Amino acid sequence: MSAMQRRKGAQAEREVLRLLGEELGQQLQRNLSQTREGGADCICVRGYAIEVKRQESLSRPAWWRQACQQAARLQVEPLLLYRRSREQWTAWIHTRDGQWREGTLIDAAGAIREKWTMWP
């Protein structure tokens, strides 16, 4: 991966985490050890491992598998957020039946809040 691709990825992570954090009322941070440990892009949202992709060519099934593997290691829910240039963020949100549904970043925040209300 080139330095430019790493910068683009880091910038995308900061952007989406700022937007999601605003929706959740939290300040979210990137998982800075993700490259070394092969982890999710953000692990600071309770109950979730978040994977962020900012690419022109979409590889959603592969990205979703990656998000699910990372979440399984942490025993949390996967959440995939991705976008191409000049498009809005799209979310793949884990469903109760083990599948996923597509939504917006706002939908993802709603799913997170819903899960949080089910916890003691």
Secondary structure, DSSP 8 states (H G I E B T S, - for coil): --HHHHHHHHHHHHHHHHHHHHHHTS-----TTHHHHT--SB--STTEEEEEEE-SS--HHHHHHHHHHHHHHHTSEEEEEEE-TTS--EEEEE-TTS-EEEEEHHHHHHHHHHHHHH--
